[in-house]
Amino acid sequence: MKKLIIFLLAFSSIVNGYGQTIEEYFNTGNSKLNAQDWAGAIAAYTKAIEINPKIAVIFCNRGIAKLGLKDYKGAKTDFDKAIEISPTLANAWYDRGLAKDNLEDFKGAVADYTKAIELNPKYAEAYSNRGSAKHALNDFKGAIADFDKAIVINPKFALAFYNRGLAKDALEDTKGAIADYDKAILLNPNYADAYNNRGSAKLVLKDDKGAIADFDKAIEINPKFAMAYSNRGLAKISLDQKDKGCADLRKAGELGLVKAFDLIKKYCN
């Protein structure tokens, strides 16, 4: 799970004498970016770039809009340009790391997050995202070290606790994972993924009833959470509630979880 950084610098710091027109395009782009009108933001930033192609932050913002459209290669190209113009802009390195993450270039992402951290040692999001990239590379201990650092910088960083829980799960530290999911939920009570993963961890510890309570909460928050239905179904079947469990598995399948149909064949037919 990644976090986008949106650049909303005071325009007077970057205008460099290009006047009201570029400022208007820039501000329009920012407004559309905040409204998640990705195409509108790109159009506005492109107009600003046509007037002055040497302002790094505009390339960064256009790259973020392209991330919103899942144009990861286009986004990376914009972040490349921002870094070329301003190599000390930490956010440009961070955002290029996001693009590389989405292109599954995890080693490249680690390198970019590392550069962002060198430029801004208090960059909690960069530590957290570098940890996630390390997790993708199966470097679970390295991932935990990064999440630890992110949490030291920002003790209320729910996503870092959640991601550290994932890494601990991967290392079969189930109790440690539950403790991190607990903290993520405390900081963000509407964190459906954290409830689902805590439920899965409770299943490992044979706490089926506790697991079901967590899956119930995940589904309450997100009624279309297919994996939570599937997990709850398996927990109910484990408690000899076959009919209810199979109903959950069917719901998971209806919501698009293909593997639910294999589970139905195994447990319900």
Secondary structure, DSSP 8 states (H G I E B T S, - for coil): ----------GGGT-TT-HHHHHHHHHHHHHHHHTT-HHHHHHHHHHHHHH-TT-HHHHHHHHHHHHHTT-HHHHHHHHHHHHHH-TT-HHHHHHHHHHHHHTT-HHHHHHHHHHHHHH-TT-HHHHHHHHHHHHHTT-HHHHHHHHHHHHHH-TT-HHHHHHHHHHHHHTT-HHHHHHHHHHHHHH-TT-HHHHHHHHHHHHHTT-HHHHHHHHHHHHHH-TT-HHHHHHHHHHHHHTT-HHHHHHHHHHHHHTT-THHHHHHHHHT-
